[in-house]
Amino acid sequence: MPKVKSNSGAKKRFRITKKGKAIRAQGFKSHLLESKSSKRKRQLRGTTVSSEAETKRIKRMIPYK
């Protein structure tokens, strides 16, 4: 069976943990930042775990990670 191509955009945006969860950066941090409070911007810095439904989709996009 041939190899499956990985989605290049997904490779750059997601990581799969050893337990199989998908780690992603949080959104709402790229523009219109003046109106957002410092606390809100600070809390958006870190990463978060994707939902189970999204994780299935992400794993299909990056099969060899």
N, C-alpha and C positions, 0 to 999 in steps of 0.2 A: 504494500500500500504506500502511496506517495506521502511525503511530508506535507503538513498543513502549514500554510503561511500565517505568520503572526501578524496581528494588526499593529502597524508601527506607532500609531497614536496611542494605543492602549499600553504598549510597552513602556512609553515615556510617562504615562500618567498613573499606572497602578503597580502595586507589588503584592505578591501572594505570600501570606505568612506560612509558617510550617504547619499550622493547624488548618490551612486552607481558606482563611479569610482574605478578603481583598482590602488593602489599605489604599486610601486616596487622600489627596489634599482637599481642604475645604474650599468651597466656592465663595463668591461675593467679596472678593478681595482684590479685584483688578482695577476698578475705576469707580468714580463717584464716592471717593473715600472721605471727602470733607464733611459730608453729612452724617457719617457713621462715627460713633463715639470711640474713644481710644480703647475702652474696655472691649467693645465689640470687635475691633480690628485685632486686638491682642489675642482674643479667644479664637479668632479664625486662622491664626498662624499654624497651628498644629495639624496633624493628620487625624483621620477618623476611619472607622470601619464601614464599608458599604453594606447595604441590606443584602439579605440572602438571595433575593431575586436578581439583583444586579450582579452579585458575585458569580452566579451561574453564567451570566452573559459575558462577564469579564474573563472567566476561565476559558470560555470558548474562543475568545479573541487572542489570548496568549497561552496556547496549549502546552508549551514546553518550559514554562516557568515553575 
